[in-house]
Amino acid sequence: MQGNRSRDTSAEWDVRRLVHRAGLRYRVNARPVPGLRRSADLVFSRRHMAVFIDGCFWHACPLHFVAPKTNVDYWEAKIERNRLRDRATTEALLAEGWTVLRFWAHEQPADVANQIVSAFRQATDF
């Protein structure tokens, strides 16, 4: 599993390019909240906004996820832990007053970037 990227995936790069082109600046693969041991794909610290681009396999996309046929017990538990961690991360960030945006890797980068830019412009400065 070392070959599986946890950051800088092609979906992330495509979205980041468009968001940067729109004039927004962000931190990449950063922890939004210092005490929270989770990293977001894009972090807008001053706007308290965290963006996650989730892979279809690792986060069990309802459209594209196909469960592995071998080592089923391991993979079911692994994917479920990922989903629980995603929910816990979202809840923790919302409790801290952050805006959390989650997207699937299969979504169109232009649509994702437009939603990020829109949310950024609507967020208030802290």
N, CA, C and O atoms as a GROMACS GRO file, in nm:
protein
  504
    1MET      N    1   0.081  -0.120   0.000
    1MET     CA    2   0.000   0.000   0.000
    1MET      C    3   0.085   0.126   0.000
    1MET      O    4   0.031   0.237  -0.005
    2GLN      N    5   0.215   0.111   0.005
    2GLN     CA    6   0.302   0.228   0.005
    2GLN      C    7   0.290   0.308  -0.125
    2GLN      O    8   0.315   0.429  -0.126
    3GLY      N    9   0.252   0.242  -0.232
    3GLY     CA   10   0.239   0.308  -0.360
    3GLY      C   11   0.114   0.394  -0.372
    3GLY      O   12   0.102   0.473  -0.466
    4ASN      N   13   0.021   0.380  -0.278
    4ASN     CA   14  -0.102   0.458  -0.283
    4ASN      C   15  -0.077   0.595  -0.221
    4ASN      O   16  -0.036   0.607  -0.105
    5ARG      N   17  -0.103   0.696  -0.300
    5ARG     CA   18  -0.078   0.833  -0.254
    5ARG      C   19  -0.182   0.877  -0.152
    5ARG      O   20  -0.301   0.852  -0.168
    6SER      N   21  -0.135   0.943  -0.048
    6SER     CA   22  -0.228   1.002   0.048
    6SER      C   23  -0.243   1.151   0.022
    6SER      O   24  -0.330   1.216   0.079
    7ARG      N   25  -0.158   1.204  -0.065
    7ARG     CA   26  -0.166   1.345  -0.103
    7ARG      C   27  -0.116   1.360  -0.246
    7ARG      O   28  -0.054   1.270  -0.301
    8ASP      N   29  -0.144   1.475  -0.303
    8ASP     CA   30  -0.102   1.506  -0.438
    8ASP      C   31  -0.155   1.409  -0.543
    8ASP      O   32  -0.085   1.375  -0.638
    9THR      N   33  -0.279   1.365  -0.526
    9THR     CA   34  -0.341   1.280  -0.628
    9THR      C   35  -0.376   1.367  -0.748
    9THR      O   36  -0.377   1.490  -0.738
   10SER      N   37  -0.404   1.305  -0.859
   10SER     CA   38  -0.438   1.383  -0.979
   10SER      C   39  -0.566   1.464  -0.957
   10SER      O   40  -0.577   1.576  -1.007
   11ALA      N   41  -0.662   1.408  -0.884
   11ALA     CA   42  -0.785   1.483  -0.855
   11ALA      C   43  -0.754   1.608  -0.773
   11ALA      O   44  -0.809   1.715  -0.799
   12GLU      N   45  -0.667   1.595  -0.674
   12GLU     CA   46  -0.629   1.710  -0.592
   12GLU      C   47  -0.556   1.814  -0.676
   12GLU      O   48  -0.585   1.934  -0.666
   13TRP      N   49  -0.462   1.770  -0.758
   13TRP     CA   50  -0.386   1.864  -0.842
   13TRP      C   51  -0.478   1.942  -0.935
   13TRP      O   52  -0.463   2.063  -0.950
   14ASP      N   53  -0.574   1.873  -0.996
   14ASP     CA   54  -0.665   1.939  -1.089
   14ASP      C   55  -0.746   2.047  -1.019
   14ASP      O   56  -0.763   2.157  -1.071
   15VAL      N   57  -0.796   2.016  -0.901
   15VAL     CA   58  -0.876   2.112  -0.825
   15VAL      C   59  -0.787   2.226  -0.777
   15VAL      O   60  -0.824   2.343  -0.788
   16ARG      N   61  -0.670   2.194  -0.723
   16ARG     CA   62  -0.580   2.298  -0.672
   16ARG      C   63  -0.540   2.397  -0.780
   16ARG      O   64  -0.534   2.517  -0.756
   17ARG      N   65  -0.512   2.347  -0.900
   17ARG     CA   66  -0.476   2.435  -1.010
   17ARG      C   67  -0.587   2.537  -1.038
   17ARG      O   68  -0.560   2.656  -1.054
   18LEU      N   69  -0.711   2.489  -1.042
   18LEU     CA   70  -0.823   2.577  -1.072
   18LEU      C   71  -0.850   2.676  -0.959
   18LEU      O   72  -0.881   2.793  -0.984
   19VAL      N   73  -0.838   2.630  -0.836
   19VAL     CA   74  -0.860   2.718  -0.721
   19VAL      C   75  -0.751   2.826  -0.716
   19VAL      O   76  -0.778   2.942  -0.688
   20HIS      N   77  -0.629   2.786  -0.742
   20HIS     CA   78  -0.518   2.882  -0.744
   20HIS      C   79  -0.536   2.982  -0.857
   20HIS      O   80  -0.512   3.102  -0.839
   21ARG      N   81  -0.579   2.934  -0.972
   21ARG     CA   82  -0.604   3.022  -1.087
   21ARG      C   83  -0.713   3.125  -1.056
   21ARG      O   84  -0.713   3.235  -1.111
   22ALA      N   85  -0.806   3.087  -0.966
   22ALA     CA   86  -0.913   3.179  -0.926
   22ALA      C   87  -0.863   3.284  -0.827
   22ALA      O   88  -0.939   3.373  -0.787
   23GLY      N   89  -0.737   3.273  -0.787
   23GLY     CA   90  -0.678   3.374  -0.699
   23GLY      C   91  -0.678   3.339  -0.552
   23GLY      O   92  -0.639   3.422  -0.469
   24LEU      N   93  -0.721   3.219  -0.516
   24LEU     CA   94  -0.723   3.180  -0.375
   24LEU      C   95  -0.591   3.113  -0.338
   24LEU      O   96  -0.532   3.040  -0.418
   25ARG      N   97  -0.547   3.138  -0.216
   25ARG     CA   98  -0.425   3.075  -0.166
   25ARG      C   99  -0.462   2.989  -0.046
   25ARG      O  100  -0.550   3.024   0.032
   26TYR      N  101  -0.394   2.879  -0.032
   26TYR     CA  102  -0.430   2.778   0.065
   26TYR      C  103  -0.306   2.701   0.108
   26TYR      O  104  -0.200   2.712   0.047
   27ARG      N  105  -0.323   2.623   0.213
   27ARG     CA  106  -0.217   2.531   0.256
   27ARG      C  107  -0.257   2.391   0.209
   27ARG      O  108  -0.375   2.358   0.205
   28VAL      N  109  -0.159   2.312   0.174
   28VAL     CA  110  -0.183   2.178   0.120
   28VAL      C  111  -0.150   2.073   0.225
   28VAL      O  112  -0.046   2.079   0.291
   29ASN      N  113  -0.240   1.975   0.240
   29ASN     CA  114  -0.218   1.862   0.330
   29ASN      C  115  -0.177   1.910   0.470
   29ASN      O  116  -0.075   1.868   0.525
   30ALA      N  117  -0.258   1.998   0.524
   30ALA     CA  118  -0.225   2.060   0.652
   30ALA      C  119  -0.331   2.026   0.757
   30ALA      O  120  -0.446   1.993   0.724
   31ARG      N  121  -0.290   2.035   0.881
   31ARG     CA  122  -0.384   2.015   0.992
   31ARG      C  123  -0.459   2.145   1.016
   31ARG      O  124  -0.398   2.247   1.048
   32PRO      N  125  -0.591   2.143   1.002
   32PRO     CA  126  -0.668   2.266   1.024
   32PRO      C  127  -0.661   2.314   1.169
   32PRO      O  128  -0.646   2.433   1.196
   33VAL      N  129  -0.672   2.220   1.262
   33VAL     CA  130  -0.672   2.252   1.405
   33VAL      C  131  -0.552   2.181   1.467
   33VAL      O  132  -0.537   2.060   1.451
   34PRO      N  133  -0.466   2.255   1.538
   34PRO     CA  134  -0.343   2.195   1.590
   34PRO      C  135  -0.363   2.068   1.672
   34PRO      O  136  -0.283   1.975   1.659
   35GLY      N  137  -0.464   2.059   1.755
   35GLY     CA  138  -0.482   1.941   1.839
   35GLY      C  139  -0.543   1.823   1.767
   35GLY      O  140  -0.543   1.711   1.820
   36LEU      N  141  -0.595   1.844   1.648
   36LEU     CA  142  -0.662   1.738   1.573
   36LEU      C  143  -0.561   1.670   1.482
   36LEU      O  144  -0.499   1.735   1.397
   37ARG      N  145  -0.543   1.540   1.499
   37ARG     CA  146  -0.444   1.467   1.420
   37ARG      C  147  -0.503   1.422   1.286
   37ARG      O  148  -0.501   1.304   1.253
   38ARG      N  149  -0.553   1.518   1.211
   38ARG     CA  150  -0.608   1.493   1.078
   38ARG      C  151  -0.559   1.602   0.985
   38ARG      O  152  -0.541   1.716   1.026
   39SER      N  153  -0.539   1.568   0.860
   39SER     CA  154  -0.497   1.666   0.760
   39SER      C  155  -0.605   1.681   0.655
   39SER      O  156  -0.668   1.583   0.614
   40ALA      N  157  -0.627   1.804   0.612
   40ALA     CA  158  -0.719   1.831   0.503
   40ALA      C  159  -0.638   1.851   0.376
   40ALA      O  160  -0.520   1.886   0.382
   41ASP      N  161  -0.700   1.829   0.263
   41ASP     CA  162  -0.630   1.843   0.135
   41ASP      C  163  -0.599   1.989   0.104
   41ASP      O  164  -0.491   2.021   0.054
   42LEU      N  165  -0.694   2.078   0.132
   42LEU     CA  166  -0.674   2.222   0.118
   42LEU      C  167  -0.724   2.288   0.246
   42LEU      O  168  -0.832   2.256   0.294
   43VAL      N  169  -0.646   2.380   0.300
   43VAL     CA  170  -0.685   2.450   0.422
   43VAL      C  171  -0.676   2.600   0.399
   43VAL      O  172  -0.571   2.652   0.359
   44PHE      N  173  -0.785   2.668   0.424
   44PHE     CA  174  -0.790   2.814   0.419
   44PHE      C  175  -0.799   2.860   0.565
   44PHE      O  176  -0.909   2.873   0.620
   45SER      N  177  -0.686   2.883   0.626
   45SER     CA  178  -0.678   2.908   0.770
   45SER      C  179  -0.758   3.029   0.814
   45SER      O  180  -0.832   3.022   0.912
   46ARG      N  181  -0.743   3.139   0.744
   46ARG     CA  182  -0.811   3.262   0.788
   46ARG      C  183  -0.960   3.255   0.773
   46ARG      O  184  -1.033   3.322   0.846
   47ARG      N  185  -1.008   3.176   0.681
   47ARG     CA  186  -1.152   3.160   0.661
   47ARG      C  187  -1.208   3.040   0.736
   47ARG      O  188  -1.328   3.014   0.732
   48HIS      N  189  -1.120   2.969   0.805
   48HIS     CA  190  -1.161   2.849   0.879
   48HIS      C  191  -1.239   2.754   0.790
   48HIS      O  192  -1.352   2.715   0.820
   49MET      N  193  -1.176   2.716   0.678
   49MET     CA  194  -1.239   2.629   0.581
   49MET      C  195  -1.143   2.516   0.545
   49MET      O  196  -1.027   2.541   0.512
   50ALA      N  197  -1.192   2.393   0.553
   50ALA     CA  198  -1.112   2.275   0.520
   50ALA      C  199  -1.180   2.199   0.407
   50ALA      O  200  -1.302   2.179   0.407
   51VAL      N  201  -1.100   2.156   0.309
   51VAL     CA  202  -1.151   2.085   0.193
   51VAL      C  203  -1.088   1.946   0.188
   51VAL      O  204  -0.966   1.931   0.202
   52PHE      N  205  -1.172   1.845   0.168
   52PHE     CA  206  -1.127   1.707   0.157
   52PHE      C  207  -1.172   1.654   0.022
   52PHE      O  208  -1.287   1.670  -0.017
   53ILE      N  209  -1.081   1.590  -0.050
   53ILE     CA  210  -1.115   1.525  -0.177
   53ILE      C  211  -1.091   1.376  -0.154
   53ILE      O  212  -0.977   1.328  -0.154
   54ASP      N  213  -1.200   1.304  -0.135
   54ASP     CA  214  -1.193   1.164  -0.095
   54ASP      C  215  -1.190   1.070  -0.215
   54ASP      O  216  -1.265   1.087  -0.311
   55GLY      N  217  -1.102   0.971  -0.208
   55GLY     CA  218  -1.093   0.870  -0.312
   55GLY      C  219  -1.211   0.774  -0.304
   55GLY      O  220  -1.257   0.740  -0.195
   56CYS      N  221  -1.257   0.729  -0.418
   56CYS     CA  222  -1.376   0.644  -0.424
   56CYS      C  223  -1.357   0.510  -0.352
   56CYS      O  224  -1.449   0.462  -0.286
   57PHE      N  225  -1.240   0.450  -0.365
   57PHE     CA  226  -1.218   0.322  -0.298
   57PHE      C  227  -1.201   0.339  -0.148
   57PHE      O  228  -1.268   0.272  -0.070
   58TRP      N  229  -1.112   0.427  -0.107
   58TRP     CA  230  -1.073   0.437   0.033
   58TRP      C  231  -1.184   0.492   0.123
   58TRP      O  232  -1.183   0.469   0.244
   59HIS      N  233  -1.278   0.563   0.064
   59HIS     CA  234  -1.384   0.624   0.145
   59HIS      C  235  -1.522   0.571   0.107
   59HIS      O  236  -1.623   0.626   0.151
   60ALA      N  237  -1.527   0.466   0.026
   60ALA     CA  238  -1.649   0.394  -0.011
   60ALA      C  239  -1.752   0.483  -0.080
   60ALA      O  240  -1.863   0.502  -0.030
   61CYS      N  241  -1.715   0.536  -0.193
   61CYS     CA  242  -1.806   0.616  -0.275
   61CYS      C  243  -1.930   0.533  -0.309
   61CYS      O  244  -1.918   0.419  -0.352
   62PRO      N  245  -2.049   0.590  -0.290
   62PRO     CA  246  -2.171   0.513  -0.319
   62PRO      C  247  -2.187   0.481  -0.468
   62PRO      O  248  -2.261   0.389  -0.502
   63LEU      N  249  -2.122   0.553  -0.555
   63LEU     CA  250  -2.133   0.528  -0.699
   63LEU      C  251  -2.030   0.431  -0.753
   63LEU      O  252  -2.060   0.352  -0.842
   64HIS      N  253  -1.908   0.436  -0.699
   64HIS     CA  254  -1.798   0.361  -0.760
   64HIS      C  255  -1.733   0.254  -0.674
   64HIS      O  256  -1.653   0.175  -0.725
   65PHE      N  257  -1.764   0.249  -0.548
   65PHE     CA  258  -1.694   0.155  -0.460
   65PHE      C  259  -1.733   0.011  -0.493
   65PHE      O  260  -1.851  -0.024  -0.500
   66VAL      N  261  -1.631  -0.070  -0.513
   66VAL     CA  262  -1.650  -0.213  -0.532
   66VAL      C  263  -1.565  -0.282  -0.425
   66VAL      O  264  -1.443  -0.265  -0.422
   67ALA      N  265  -1.630  -0.358  -0.338
   67ALA     CA  266  -1.558  -0.423  -0.229
   67ALA      C  267  -1.464  -0.529  -0.286
   67ALA      O  268  -1.499  -0.602  -0.379
   68PRO      N  269  -1.345  -0.538  -0.230
   68PRO     CA  270  -1.250  -0.641  -0.274
   68PRO      C  271  -1.304  -0.781  -0.248
   68PRO      O  272  -1.379  -0.803  -0.152
   69LYS      N  273  -1.267  -0.873  -0.333
   69LYS     CA  274  -1.316  -1.011  -0.320
   69LYS      C  275  -1.225  -1.097  -0.233
   69LYS      O  276  -1.265  -1.204  -0.187
   70THR      N  277  -1.103  -1.050  -0.210
   70THR     CA  278  -1.011  -1.126  -0.124
   70THR      C  279  -0.987  -1.047   0.004
   70THR      O  280  -0.996  -0.925   0.006
   71ASN      N  281  -0.956  -1.120   0.110
   71ASN     CA  282  -0.927  -1.060   0.240
   71ASN      C  283  -1.040  -0.966   0.282
   71ASN      O  284  -1.017  -0.854   0.329
   72VAL      N  285  -1.162  -1.013   0.266
   72VAL     CA  286  -1.283  -0.933   0.284
   72VAL      C  287  -1.292  -0.874   0.425
   72VAL      O  288  -1.325  -0.757   0.440
   73ASP      N  289  -1.263  -0.953   0.527
   73ASP     CA  290  -1.275  -0.903   0.665
   73ASP      C  291  -1.184  -0.783   0.688
   73ASP      O  292  -1.226  -0.684   0.749
   74TYR      N  293  -1.061  -0.791   0.639
   74TYR     CA  294  -0.967  -0.681   0.656
   74TYR      C  295  -1.019  -0.554   0.588
   74TYR      O  296  -1.022  -0.447   0.648
   75TRP      N  297  -1.059  -0.568   0.460
   75TRP     CA  298  -1.099  -0.451   0.384
   75TRP      C  299  -1.229  -0.388   0.434
   75TRP      O  300  -1.241  -0.266   0.436
   76GLU      N  301  -1.324  -0.470   0.475
   76GLU     CA  302  -1.448  -0.414   0.530
   76GLU      C  303  -1.419  -0.330   0.654
   76GLU      O  304  -1.471  -0.219   0.668
   77ALA      N  305  -1.336  -0.384   0.743
   77ALA     CA  306  -1.301  -0.310   0.865
   77ALA      C  307  -1.222  -0.184   0.831
   77ALA      O  308  -1.245  -0.078   0.890
   78LYS      N  309  -1.129  -0.194   0.738
   78LYS     CA  310  -1.046  -0.080   0.700
   78LYS      C  311  -1.130   0.033   0.642
   78LYS      O  312  -1.115   0.149   0.682
   79ILE      N  313  -1.217   0.002   0.549
   79ILE     CA  314  -1.302   0.104   0.485
   79ILE      C  315  -1.397   0.164   0.587
   79ILE      O  316  -1.421   0.285   0.585
   80GLU      N  317  -1.453   0.082   0.674
   80GLU     CA  318  -1.544   0.135   0.777
   80GLU      C  319  -1.472   0.229   0.873
   80GLU      O  320  -1.527   0.331   0.912
   81ARG      N  321  -1.347   0.194   0.911
   81ARG     CA  322  -1.268   0.285   0.997
   81ARG      C  323  -1.244   0.418   0.926
   81ARG      O  324  -1.252   0.524   0.989
   82ASN      N  325  -1.216   0.413   0.797
   82ASN     CA  326  -1.196   0.537   0.721
   82ASN      C  327  -1.322   0.623   0.724
   82ASN      O  328  -1.314   0.744   0.746
   83ARG      N  329  -1.436   0.561   0.702
   83ARG     CA  330  -1.562   0.636   0.701
   83ARG      C  331  -1.593   0.694   0.839
   83ARG      O  332  -1.639   0.808   0.849
   84LEU      N  333  -1.569   0.618   0.944
   84LEU     CA  334  -1.592   0.668   1.080
   84LEU      C  335  -1.497   0.784   1.111
   84LEU      O  336  -1.537   0.883   1.173
   85ARG      N  337  -1.372   0.772   1.069
   85ARG     CA  338  -1.275   0.879   1.090
   85ARG      C  339  -1.316   1.005   1.013
   85ARG      O  340  -1.300   1.116   1.063
   86ASP      N  341  -1.367   0.988   0.893
   86ASP     CA  342  -1.415   1.102   0.815
   86ASP      C  343  -1.526   1.176   0.890
   86ASP      O  344  -1.525   1.298   0.902
   87ARG      N  345  -1.622   1.099   0.940
   87ARG     CA  346  -1.733   1.161   1.015
   87ARG      C  347  -1.684   1.231   1.140
   87ARG      O  348  -1.727   1.343   1.171
   88ALA      N  349  -1.595   1.166   1.214
   88ALA     CA  350  -1.541   1.226   1.336
   88ALA      C  351  -1.463   1.354   1.305
   88ALA      O  352  -1.471   1.451   1.380
   89THR      N  353  -1.388   1.353   1.197
   89THR     CA  354  -1.311   1.471   1.157
   89THR      C  355  -1.404   1.586   1.123
   89THR      O  356  -1.383   1.699   1.167
   90THR      N  357  -1.506   1.557   1.045
   90THR     CA  358  -1.603   1.660   1.008
   90THR      C  359  -1.671   1.718   1.131
   90THR      O  360  -1.683   1.840   1.144
   91GLU      N  361  -1.715   1.632   1.221
   91GLU     CA  362  -1.782   1.678   1.343
   91GLU      C  363  -1.688   1.763   1.430
   91GLU      O  364  -1.730   1.865   1.484
   92ALA      N  365  -1.563   1.721   1.443
   92ALA     CA  366  -1.467   1.795   1.525
   92ALA      C  367  -1.441   1.934   1.466
   92ALA      O  368  -1.434   2.032   1.539
   93LEU      N  369  -1.427   1.942   1.334
   93LEU     CA  370  -1.402   2.071   1.271
   93LEU      C  371  -1.525   2.161   1.279
   93LEU      O  372  -1.512   2.282   1.302
   94LEU      N  373  -1.643   2.105   1.260
   94LEU     CA  374  -1.765   2.185   1.273
   94LEU      C  375  -1.780   2.238   1.415
   94LEU      O  376  -1.823   2.352   1.435
   95ALA      N  377  -1.744   2.158   1.514
   95ALA     CA  378  -1.751   2.202   1.653
   95ALA      C  379  -1.655   2.316   1.681
   95ALA      O  380  -1.679   2.398   1.770
   96GLU      N  381  -1.546   2.323   1.605
   96GLU     CA  382  -1.448   2.431   1.620
   96GLU      C  383  -1.485   2.554   1.537
   96GLU      O  384  -1.413   2.654   1.538
   97GLY      N  385  -1.598   2.547   1.466
   97GLY     CA  386  -1.643   2.660   1.387
   97GLY      C  387  -1.589   2.664   1.244
   97GLY      O  388  -1.595   2.768   1.179
   98TRP      N  389  -1.539   2.553   1.196
   98TRP     CA  390  -1.485   2.546   1.061
   98TRP      C  391  -1.593   2.509   0.961
   98TRP      O  392  -1.692   2.443   0.995
   99THR      N  393  -1.574   2.553   0.838
   99THR     CA  394  -1.655   2.507   0.725
   99THR      C  395  -1.583   2.388   0.666
   99THR      O  396  -1.464   2.396   0.637
  100VAL      N  397  -1.655   2.278   0.648
  100VAL     CA  398  -1.594   2.156   0.594
  100VAL      C  399  -1.660   2.124   0.460
  100VAL      O  400  -1.782   2.113   0.451
  101LEU      N  401  -1.577   2.110   0.358
  101LEU     CA  402  -1.626   2.073   0.226
  101LEU      C  403  -1.564   1.938   0.189
  101LEU      O  404  -1.443   1.921   0.195
  102ARG      N  405  -1.650   1.844   0.151
  102ARG     CA  406  -1.603   1.711   0.110
  102ARG      C  407  -1.650   1.683  -0.032
  102ARG      O  408  -1.765   1.706  -0.066
  103PHE      N  409  -1.557   1.632  -0.112
  103PHE     CA  410  -1.586   1.599  -0.251
  103PHE      C  411  -1.530   1.461  -0.281
  103PHE      O  412  -1.440   1.412  -0.212
  104TRP      N  413  -1.585   1.398  -0.385
  104TRP     CA  414  -1.533   1.271  -0.432
  104TRP      C  415  -1.431   1.297  -0.542
  104TRP      O  416  -1.442   1.396  -0.615
  105ALA      N  417  -1.333   1.211  -0.553
  105ALA     CA  418  -1.228   1.227  -0.653
  105ALA      C  419  -1.283   1.221  -0.796
  105ALA      O  420  -1.221   1.275  -0.887
  106HIS      N  421  -1.397   1.157  -0.815
  106HIS     CA  422  -1.453   1.145  -0.950
  106HIS      C  423  -1.531   1.269  -0.996
  106HIS      O  424  -1.568   1.279  -1.113
  107GLU      N  425  -1.556   1.362  -0.906
  107GLU     CA  426  -1.631   1.481  -0.943
  107GLU      C  427  -1.548   1.569  -1.036
  107GLU      O  428  -1.425   1.568  -1.032
  108GLN      N  429  -1.617   1.644  -1.121
  108GLN     CA  430  -1.549   1.730  -1.217
  108GLN      C  431  -1.470   1.839  -1.144
  108GLN      O  432  -1.527   1.911  -1.062
  109PRO      N  433  -1.341   1.851  -1.171
  109PRO     CA  434  -1.259   1.950  -1.102
  109PRO      C  435  -1.313   2.093  -1.111
  109PRO      O  436  -1.307   2.168  -1.014
  110ALA      N  437  -1.367   2.130  -1.227
  110ALA     CA  438  -1.420   2.266  -1.242
  110ALA      C  439  -1.539   2.289  -1.148
  110ALA      O  440  -1.552   2.397  -1.090
  111ASP      N  441  -1.626   2.189  -1.134
  111ASP     CA  442  -1.741   2.202  -1.044
  111ASP      C  443  -1.695   2.212  -0.899
  111ASP      O  444  -1.747   2.293  -0.822
  112VAL      N  445  -1.598   2.129  -0.863
  112VAL     CA  446  -1.544   2.131  -0.726
  112VAL      C  447  -1.480   2.266  -0.697
  112VAL      O  448  -1.505   2.326  -0.593
  113ALA      N  449  -1.398   2.313  -0.789
  113ALA     CA  450  -1.330   2.442  -0.771
  113ALA      C  451  -1.432   2.555  -0.758
  113ALA      O  452  -1.415   2.644  -0.675
  114ASN      N  453  -1.536   2.553  -0.839
  114ASN     CA  454  -1.638   2.657  -0.831
  114ASN      C  455  -1.708   2.657  -0.695
  114ASN      O  456  -1.736   2.764  -0.640
  115GLN      N  457  -1.735   2.540  -0.642
  115GLN     CA  458  -1.798   2.531  -0.510
  115GLN      C  459  -1.704   2.582  -0.401
  115GLN      O  460  -1.747   2.649  -0.307
  116ILE      N  461  -1.576   2.551  -0.413
  116ILE     CA  462  -1.478   2.597  -0.315
  116ILE      C  463  -1.468   2.750  -0.320
  116ILE      O  464  -1.470   2.815  -0.215
  117VAL      N  465  -1.457   2.805  -0.438
  117VAL     CA  466  -1.446   2.950  -0.453
  117VAL      C  467  -1.570   3.019  -0.397
  117VAL      O  468  -1.561   3.121  -0.329
  118SER      N  469  -1.687   2.963  -0.427
  118SER     CA  470  -1.813   3.019  -0.377
  118SER      C  471  -1.818   3.017  -0.224
  118SER      O  472  -1.853   3.117  -0.162
  119ALA      N  473  -1.782   2.903  -0.165
  119ALA     CA  474  -1.783   2.891  -0.019
  119ALA      C  475  -1.679   2.986   0.043
  119ALA      O  476  -1.704   3.045   0.148
  120PHE      N  477  -1.565   3.000  -0.021
  120PHE     CA  478  -1.461   3.089   0.029
  120PHE      C  479  -1.512   3.233   0.034
  120PHE      O  480  -1.490   3.304   0.132
  121ARG      N  481  -1.580   3.273  -0.070
  121ARG     CA  482  -1.630   3.411  -0.077
  121ARG      C  483  -1.743   3.435   0.021
  121ARG      O  484  -1.763   3.548   0.066
  122GLN      N  485  -1.817   3.331   0.057
  122GLN     CA  486  -1.927   3.345   0.152
  122GLN      C  487  -1.879   3.340   0.297
  122GLN      O  488  -1.946   3.391   0.387
  123ALA      N  489  -1.763   3.278   0.319
  123ALA     CA  490  -1.711   3.264   0.456
  123ALA      C  491  -1.670   3.402   0.509
  123ALA      O  492  -1.625   3.488   0.434
  124THR      N  493  -1.689   3.418   0.637
  124THR     CA  494  -1.652   3.544   0.699
  124THR      C  495  -1.510   3.536   0.754
  124THR      O  496  -1.464   3.428   0.792
  125ASP      N  497  -1.442   3.648   0.757
  125ASP     CA  498  -1.309   3.653   0.817
  125ASP      C  499  -1.319   3.641   0.968
  125ASP      O  500  -1.416   3.686   1.029
  126PHE      N  501  -1.219   3.579   1.027
  126PHE     CA  502  -1.216   3.567   1.173
  126PHE      C  503  -1.116   3.664   1.228
  126PHE      O  504  -1.098   3.670   1.350
   0.00000   0.00000   0.00000
